[in-house]
Amino acid sequence: MRLVLLVPSLTGGGAERVAGSLGEGFLAAGHEVTLITTTSRPDFYDLAPGITRVRLDLTGARAGHGLGWRNVARTAFRLPGSLRRLRSVVDEDDPDVVIAFMEHLNVLALAIFGRKRPVVVTEHTDPRRRRLGGIWRVLRRLLYPRAACLVSVSDGVDEAFSWVAPELRRVIYNPLPAEIPVDRAGAGSPVAGDPFLCAMGRLDREKGFDLLLEAFDLIAATHSEWKLVIIGEGGERPALERQVRDLGLSGRVTLTGSLADPFDILVRSAFFVLSSRREGFGNALVEALACGVPVVSFDCRSGPSEIVEHGHNGWLVEAENTRALAKAIDQMIADEESRSAMAAASRASVQHLQLESVVARWEQEVFSHITGGTHSRDDGAS
């Protein structure tokens, strides 16, 4: 099949990484893949050779994803021409399927192509916890029933779209990044120097790193040799750095910034902590587990409970309860035997999320649905 993937950017978000990984997987399965970004922000992720890369700039906006209502309003004079360009570029490629990533692009793709060619929209966040602005919310309600398929990344996210016909909805978990080699992952990897726990994600409020720092502070004196490493970048960095200083944790907490390859750190960590206030899926959790690392996670409304088997590959604690999180961290540090057992189980618990397996589900549950069941893997085409 000929596929076009629409994504705002490749600047470091989870959905952006997933778009690139799926593009690589679709390509390996024999499909033709074009990936179009709709903002001019610089790339953080590399694409697999063979994917056709097209860069557009729909709004000229530098901040955010470039398609928020304020950015669109600020650059409304250029938007009609930009959308015509997008339509022209996609029509020239003449794809069998258009796959859109992120809410605003989902709406725009359906508005432009929804009656002309199959559009698959993907939802990566729980809309009950992250609401769209008024006009976008109305447009989503009007246009999503036009989608050829709505793919949600977890059952929790899918539950929020009960107003879309069940036959149009699918739940397909995000794939593991292809760049986690087996020989780099393994339980019990030695830690050079002081032992540390690790966290990863955008430095914004929804990821709850302020809550993690509060929890770590509660156990820091008891476990004075332990450190915390947080991988990621974002607008909350100054506030988090200030919080580290105010809590007296300077020298105990490291903010690494964004890393194209975080796995060397993940694989050496004793365990991983997810402190998000909300999640759609929890990419960082499965990446940590794939590195042979047990996890402690807030039990957000969607995502973590579908990944973490409590007591088997990690622990779930009450969402946004910093004392419960601190207690779980304390127990994970103290109980090395339990930690090792969960580490030993962690990699096997996410093997079903290998890229090839996830792509096969897309082919079986999405592409075959669109083509009326005529899709075949014999030569990778319909």
Secondary structure, 3 states (H helix, E strand, C coil): CEEEEEECCCCCCHHHHHHHHHHHHHHHCCCEEEEEECCCCCCCCCCCCCCEEEECCCCCCCCCCCCCHHHHHHCCCCHHHHHHHHHHHHHHHCCCEEEEECHHHHHHHHHHHCCCCCEEEEECCCCCCCCCCHHHHHHHHHHHHHCCEEEECCHHHHHCCCCCCHHHEEECCCCCCCCCCHHHCCCCCCCCCCCEEEEECCCCHHHCHHHHHHHHHHHHCCCCCCEEEEEECCCCHHHHHHHHHHCCCECCEEEEECCCCCHHHHCCCCEEEECCCCCCCCHHHHHHHHCCCCEEEECCCCCHHHCCCECCCEEEECCCCHHHHHHHHHHHHHCHHHHHHHHHHHCHHHHHHCHHHHHHHHHHHHHHHHCCCCCCCCCCCC
